[in-house]
Amino acid sequence: MIISVEILPAAWGGLLKIKHHVTDMFGEKTAEEVTEGILSSLERLQEFPDSGSLMPDPWLNSLGYRMVVTDRRNVSVYKRIGDIIYVYLIADTRTEYTKAFRDLIIDNPGMLLQEESNMK
């Protein structure tokens, strides 16, 4: 089975936010290394889709969400549905990313229904 990774718009926005922050703090070269590291960790999910960790939130775990931590500084929240891995959030681990992701789901319940319809 071929697994594909789909990075959703909110996650792309988070990646850009991280890139801008790292650029401001450490320069463009470091920012490119950080973003490439995050994208590489997501690419590895194509081969090892269940390799991510459980979320620190039991409710999100019960819904099937997992996370990949890159360089101990960045987290990508995803869920595997069939042969697609949807990446919902990319954030700095020093933020309240779990709360932000819960709020995202609660504010956008249609997002969950949309991903289920994509399975059909």
C-alpha positions as CSV (number, residue, x, y, z in Angstrom):
1,M,0.0,0.0,0.0
2,I,1.3,3.4,-0.9
3,I,0.8,6.1,1.8
4,S,0.6,9.7,0.8
5,V,1.0,12.7,3.0
6,E,-1.3,15.7,2.5
7,I,-0.2,18.9,4.4
8,L,-3.4,20.9,5.0
9,P,-3.4,24.7,4.8
10,A,-3.2,25.3,8.6
11,A,-0.1,23.2,8.8
12,W,1.5,25.0,5.9
13,G,0.8,28.3,7.7
14,G,2.5,26.9,10.8
15,L,5.5,25.8,8.9
16,L,5.8,29.3,7.4
17,K,5.5,30.9,10.8
18,I,8.3,28.7,12.1
19,K,10.4,29.5,9.0
20,H,9.9,33.3,9.5
21,H,10.8,33.1,13.2
22,V,13.9,31.0,12.6
23,T,15.0,33.4,9.8
24,D,14.6,36.4,12.1
25,M,16.5,34.7,14.9
26,F,19.2,32.7,13.1
27,G,19.2,33.5,9.4
28,E,17.9,32.0,6.2
29,K,20.3,29.0,6.1
30,T,19.2,27.7,9.5
31,A,15.5,28.4,8.6
32,E,15.9,26.2,5.5
33,E,17.5,23.4,7.5
34,V,14.7,23.5,10.1
35,T,11.9,23.4,7.5
36,E,13.6,20.7,5.5
37,G,13.9,18.7,8.7
38,I,10.2,19.0,9.4
39,L,9.3,18.1,5.8
40,S,11.7,15.1,5.9
41,S,10.1,13.8,9.1
42,L,6.7,14.0,7.3
43,E,8.0,12.2,4.3
44,R,9.2,9.3,6.5
45,L,5.6,8.8,7.5
46,Q,5.1,7.4,3.9
47,E,7.2,4.4,4.8
48,F,6.4,4.3,8.6
49,P,2.9,5.7,9.0
50,D,2.4,4.5,12.5
51,S,5.8,5.7,13.8
52,G,4.6,8.9,15.4
53,S,3.9,9.4,19.1
54,L,0.7,9.6,21.0
55,M,-0.6,13.1,21.7
56,P,-0.4,14.4,25.2
57,D,-4.1,14.9,25.1
58,P,-6.2,11.7,25.7
59,W,-9.2,13.1,23.7
60,L,-7.0,13.7,20.6
61,N,-5.6,10.2,21.1
62,S,-9.1,8.7,21.1
63,L,-9.8,10.4,17.8
64,G,-6.7,8.8,16.3
65,Y,-4.4,11.8,16.1
66,R,-0.6,11.3,16.4
67,M,2.4,13.6,16.4
68,V,6.0,13.7,15.1
69,V,8.5,15.8,16.9
70,T,11.4,17.2,14.9
71,D,14.6,18.3,16.6
72,R,12.7,18.6,19.9
73,R,11.5,22.0,18.8
74,N,8.7,21.4,16.3
75,V,5.7,19.1,16.2
76,S,3.5,18.0,13.4
77,V,0.0,16.7,14.2
78,Y,-1.4,14.2,11.8
79,K,-4.0,11.5,11.4
80,R,-3.9,8.5,9.0
81,I,-7.1,7.8,7.2
82,G,-6.9,4.9,4.8
83,D,-3.8,5.4,2.7
84,I,-3.5,9.2,3.3
85,I,-1.8,10.9,6.2
86,Y,-3.4,14.3,6.8
87,V,-1.1,16.8,8.5
88,Y,-3.2,19.3,10.4
89,L,-0.8,21.4,12.4
90,I,2.9,22.2,12.4
91,A,4.0,24.2,15.5
92,D,6.8,25.0,17.9
93,T,6.8,22.6,20.8
94,R,7.2,25.6,23.2
95,T,3.7,26.8,22.3
96,E,0.4,25.4,23.5
97,Y,0.1,23.4,20.3
98,T,-2.3,20.8,21.9
99,K,-4.7,23.6,22.9
100,A,-4.4,25.3,19.5
101,F,-5.2,22.0,17.8
102,R,-8.2,21.2,20.0
103,D,-9.5,24.8,19.3
104,L,-8.9,24.2,15.6
105,I,-11.0,21.0,15.7
106,I,-13.8,22.6,17.8
107,D,-13.9,25.7,15.6
108,N,-13.9,23.7,12.4
109,P,-15.9,20.5,12.9
110,G,-16.5,20.3,9.2
111,M,-12.8,19.6,8.8
112,L,-13.3,16.2,10.4
113,L,-16.3,15.4,8.2
114,Q,-14.3,16.5,5.1
115,E,-11.5,14.0,5.8
116,E,-13.9,11.2,6.2
117,S,-15.6,11.9,2.9
118,N,-12.2,11.9,1.3
119,M,-11.9,8.2,2.3
120,K,-14.8,7.2,0.0
